[in-house]
């Protein structure tokens, strides 16, 4: 990203605003504190890599931003909307409209073609079958798999399956993408291709991406890296209040 582009990203109103975020889990009679008062802004158009040792809370933070979990206390606002105040049903509806998910394991339906896998999120909409098909074909073209749309997952390589998963994540044009170790199950060449694709979605199509990774080489594809350790941000920039 150019200096001017980076400055424009930083100058924009934050897409994600987090203040005083705490998360604790009950484990038998004990309470385990995972996140301790996180303050964080993620501007629209950012590509953030979340890094930290195992148990640092990075996946917990990712799940909270993506609305897969709710905080114990604190605020999470996406485009000014407080998702920490939503019920489980409201969160489910919000996720379907705003978040595209990419996981380490592709979670594709083995009996469906790539085309039908990508169409799955659109089944929850009022779109016609023809429109669902058209949008899925556009998404598959964007990830470079238009010619493989009739193939089932077991007929695709790991890298190709992850491309299908990314096409499924973007087919509904979500507000942002949540990626949890998206290259953790891939060989180095396939991993670099997937990271290059995510970088292209961010750079050329303006998709905001939040990615958990343990791999410093993967983090280099992001526009900035945020480190967590023992539930706290390390060397994080100050958040204006």
C-alpha positions as CSV (number, residue, x, y, z in Angstrom):
1,X,0.0,0.0,0.0
2,X,1.3,3.5,-0.8
3,X,1.9,6.1,1.9
4,X,-1.1,8.1,0.7
5,X,-3.3,5.0,0.7
6,X,-2.2,4.0,4.2
7,X,-2.9,7.6,5.4
8,X,-6.4,7.5,3.9
9,X,-7.1,4.2,5.7
10,X,-6.0,5.6,9.0
11,X,-8.0,8.8,8.5
12,X,-11.3,7.0,7.8
13,X,-13.8,6.4,10.6
14,X,-13.1,3.0,12.2
15,X,-15.1,0.1,10.9
16,X,-14.5,-1.8,14.2
17,X,-14.3,0.0,17.5
18,X,-13.5,-1.9,20.6
19,X,-13.3,-0.4,24.1
20,X,-12.6,-2.1,27.5
21,X,-13.2,-5.6,26.1
22,X,-13.0,-8.4,28.6
23,X,-13.8,-12.1,28.0
24,X,-13.8,-14.8,30.7
25,X,-14.9,-18.4,30.6
26,X,-16.1,-20.8,33.3
27,X,-14.0,-23.9,33.5
28,X,-15.5,-26.0,36.3
29,X,-15.3,-24.0,39.5
30,X,-12.7,-21.6,38.0
31,X,-13.1,-18.5,36.0
32,X,-10.4,-18.2,33.2
33,X,-9.8,-14.6,32.0
34,X,-8.8,-14.6,28.3
35,X,-9.0,-10.9,27.3
36,X,-8.2,-8.0,29.6
37,X,-9.5,-4.6,28.7
38,X,-8.7,-4.5,25.0
39,X,-9.0,-1.1,23.2
40,X,-8.7,-1.3,19.4
41,X,-9.8,0.5,16.2
42,X,-9.8,-1.2,12.8
43,X,-10.3,1.3,10.0
44,X,-12.3,0.3,6.9
45,X,-10.1,-1.1,4.3
46,X,-7.5,-2.4,6.8
47,X,-5.9,-5.8,6.6
48,X,-4.9,-6.8,10.1
49,X,-2.9,-9.8,11.2
50,X,-3.5,-10.9,14.8
51,X,-0.5,-12.7,16.2
52,X,0.5,-14.1,19.6
53,X,1.5,-17.3,21.3
54,X,-1.0,-20.1,21.9
55,X,-3.5,-19.1,24.6
56,X,-2.9,-15.3,24.0
57,X,-6.5,-14.7,23.2
58,X,-6.2,-14.0,19.4
59,X,-8.9,-16.4,18.3
60,X,-11.2,-15.3,21.1
61,X,-10.8,-11.7,19.9
62,X,-11.4,-12.8,16.3
63,X,-14.6,-14.6,17.3
64,X,-15.8,-11.6,19.3
65,X,-15.2,-9.3,16.3
66,X,-17.0,-11.7,14.0
67,X,-20.0,-12.0,16.4
68,X,-19.4,-15.7,17.0
69,X,-19.2,-15.0,20.8
70,X,-20.2,-12.2,23.2
71,X,-17.9,-10.4,25.6
72,X,-18.1,-10.6,29.4
73,X,-17.9,-6.8,29.4
74,X,-16.8,-4.0,27.2
75,X,-18.0,-2.6,23.9
76,X,-17.7,-3.8,20.3
77,X,-19.2,-1.6,17.6
78,X,-19.2,-2.4,13.9
79,X,-20.0,0.7,11.7
80,X,-21.3,2.2,15.0
81,X,-23.6,-0.7,15.7
82,X,-23.1,-2.3,19.2
83,X,-23.0,-6.0,18.5
84,X,-22.1,-6.7,22.2
85,X,-25.7,-5.8,23.0
86,X,-27.3,-8.2,20.5
87,X,-29.1,-11.4,21.4
88,X,-28.0,-14.7,19.9
89,X,-30.7,-14.4,17.2
90,X,-29.8,-10.8,16.4
91,X,-26.1,-11.8,16.1
92,X,-26.9,-14.6,13.7
93,X,-28.8,-12.2,11.4
94,X,-26.1,-9.6,11.7
95,X,-23.3,-12.2,10.8
96,X,-25.2,-13.3,7.7
97,X,-25.3,-9.8,6.4
98,X,-21.9,-8.4,7.4
99,X,-19.3,-11.1,8.0
100,X,-17.5,-13.6,5.6
101,X,-15.7,-16.4,7.4
102,X,-12.6,-18.3,6.2
103,X,-11.3,-21.0,8.5
104,X,-8.2,-23.3,8.5
105,X,-10.4,-26.2,7.5
106,X,-12.5,-25.4,4.5
107,X,-15.9,-26.7,5.9
108,X,-17.2,-27.4,2.4
109,X,-20.1,-29.7,1.8
110,X,-18.5,-32.8,0.2
111,X,-21.6,-33.8,-1.9
112,X,-22.0,-30.4,-3.4
113,X,-20.1,-28.9,-6.3
114,X,-17.9,-25.8,-5.9
115,X,-20.7,-23.7,-7.4
116,X,-23.3,-25.1,-5.0
117,X,-21.0,-24.6,-2.0
118,X,-20.5,-21.0,-2.9
119,X,-24.2,-20.5,-3.3
120,X,-25.0,-21.7,0.3
121,X,-25.0,-18.3,2.1
122,X,-27.3,-17.0,-0.6
123,X,-30.0,-19.6,0.3
124,X,-30.8,-17.4,3.3
125,X,-31.7,-14.5,1.0
126,X,-34.7,-13.8,-1.3
127,X,-32.5,-14.0,-4.4
128,X,-33.7,-16.1,-7.3
129,X,-31.9,-19.3,-8.3
130,X,-30.6,-17.6,-11.4
131,X,-29.2,-14.6,-9.4
132,X,-27.6,-17.0,-6.8
133,X,-26.0,-18.9,-9.7
134,X,-24.7,-15.6,-11.3
135,X,-23.2,-14.3,-8.1
136,X,-21.5,-17.6,-7.3
137,X,-20.0,-17.6,-10.8
138,X,-18.7,-14.1,-10.3
139,X,-17.1,-15.1,-6.9
140,X,-15.5,-18.2,-8.3
141,X,-14.1,-16.2,-11.2
142,X,-12.7,-13.7,-8.8
143,X,-10.8,-16.4,-6.9
144,X,-9.6,-18.0,-10.2
145,X,-11.8,-21.1,-10.2
146,X,-14.5,-20.5,-12.8
147,X,-13.5,-23.5,-14.8
148,X,-13.7,-25.8,-11.7
149,X,-17.2,-24.8,-10.6
150,X,-18.7,-28.3,-11.4
151,X,-16.1,-30.1,-9.3
152,X,-16.7,-31.5,-5.9
153,X,-14.3,-30.8,-3.0
154,X,-12.6,-34.3,-3.3
155,X,-11.7,-33.4,-6.9
156,X,-9.9,-30.2,-5.8
157,X,-6.5,-29.6,-4.2
158,X,-6.3,-28.1,-0.7
159,X,-5.5,-24.7,-2.1
160,X,-8.4,-24.9,-4.5
161,X,-10.8,-25.9,-1.7
162,X,-9.7,-22.8,0.3
163,X,-10.3,-20.7,-2.8
164,X,-13.9,-22.1,-2.9
165,X,-14.2,-21.3,0.8
166,X,-13.1,-17.7,0.1
167,X,-15.5,-17.4,-2.8
168,X,-18.3,-18.6,-0.4
169,X,-17.1,-15.9,2.1
170,X,-17.3,-13.1,-0.3
171,X,-20.4,-14.1,-2.4
172,X,-22.8,-12.0,-0.3
173,X,-20.4,-9.0,-0.4
174,X,-19.9,-8.9,3.4
175,X,-18.7,-5.8,5.2
176,X,-15.5,-7.6,6.3
177,X,-13.7,-10.9,6.3
178,X,-12.7,-12.9,9.4
179,X,-9.9,-15.4,8.6
180,X,-8.7,-17.9,11.3
181,X,-5.4,-19.5,10.2
182,X,-6.5,-19.6,6.6
183,X,-3.3,-21.2,5.4
184,X,-2.6,-23.5,8.4
185,X,-3.5,-26.6,6.4
186,X,-1.7,-25.7,3.2
187,X,1.8,-26.2,1.7
188,X,3.9,-23.1,1.3
189,X,3.1,-22.5,-2.4
190,X,-0.6,-22.9,-1.9
191,X,-0.4,-20.7,1.3
192,X,1.3,-17.9,-0.6
193,X,-1.4,-18.1,-3.4
194,X,-4.2,-17.8,-0.8
195,X,-2.5,-14.9,1.0
196,X,-1.9,-13.2,-2.3
197,X,-5.6,-13.6,-3.1
198,X,-6.6,-12.1,0.3
199,X,-4.2,-9.2,-0.3
200,X,-5.8,-8.7,-3.7
201,X,-9.3,-8.6,-2.2
202,X,-8.0,-6.0,0.3
203,X,-6.0,-3.9,-2.1
204,X,-8.1,-4.0,-5.3
205,X,-11.6,-4.5,-3.9
206,X,-11.3,-2.7,-0.5
207,X,-12.3,-5.6,1.6
208,X,-11.5,-5.2,5.3
209,X,-9.8,-8.4,6.6
210,X,-8.9,-9.5,10.1
211,X,-6.7,-12.6,10.1
212,X,-5.3,-14.7,12.9
213,X,-2.0,-16.3,12.0
214,X,1.0,-17.9,13.8
215,X,3.1,-17.5,10.7
216,X,5.2,-14.3,10.4
217,X,5.5,-14.8,6.7
218,X,1.7,-14.8,6.4
219,X,1.5,-11.6,8.5
220,X,3.7,-9.8,6.0
221,X,0.8,-9.8,3.5
222,X,-1.3,-7.7,5.9
223,X,-1.0,-3.9,6.1
224,X,-0.3,-4.1,9.9
225,X,0.2,-6.7,12.6
226,X,-1.3,-6.6,16.1
227,X,0.3,-8.8,18.8
228,X,-1.5,-10.2,21.8
229,X,0.1,-11.8,24.8
230,X,-1.8,-13.1,27.9
231,X,-5.0,-11.4,26.8
232,X,-3.5,-7.9,26.3
233,X,-2.3,-6.0,23.2
234,X,1.4,-5.6,23.0
235,X,3.0,-2.5,21.5
236,X,-0.4,-1.5,20.2
237,X,-0.9,2.1,19.0
238,X,-2.9,4.3,21.4
239,X,-6.6,4.5,20.8
240,X,-8.0,8.0,20.9
241,X,-10.9,8.6,23.3
